[in-house]
Amino acid sequence: FNKAKQFRRIATRYDKLAENYLAALKLVAIRIWLRGNESTS
């Protein structure tokens, strides 16, 4: 969760609707996961 806080939109809860916030959080999780896989390949 701390890595997700680096993204301003997540840290400030820019999206007021729970659906939009969850979608943004999922996108951040995918970006973090891809960065992790990129460095191991």
C-alpha positions, -999 to 999 in steps of 0.1 A, spaced: 0 0 0 29 24 6 40 21 -30 5 30 -41 7 62 -20 34 75 -43 7 81 -69 -9 114 -61 -44 104 -72 -45 75 -47 -28 93 -18 -53 123 -20 -83 102 -29 -90 124 -59 -119 102 -70 -149 105 -47 -168 75 -59 -157 42 -45 -159 25 -80 -135 51 -95 -111 49 -66 -110 11 -67 -104 12 -105 -75 36 -101 -61 15 -73 -62 -16 -95 -44 3 -123 -17 14 -98 -13 -22 -86 -9 -34 -121 18 -8 -128 37 -18 -96 34 -55 -105 47 -48 -141 77 -29 -127 85 -57 -104 84 -83 -132 104 -61 -156 134 -60 -132 135 -98 -128 134 -106 -165 
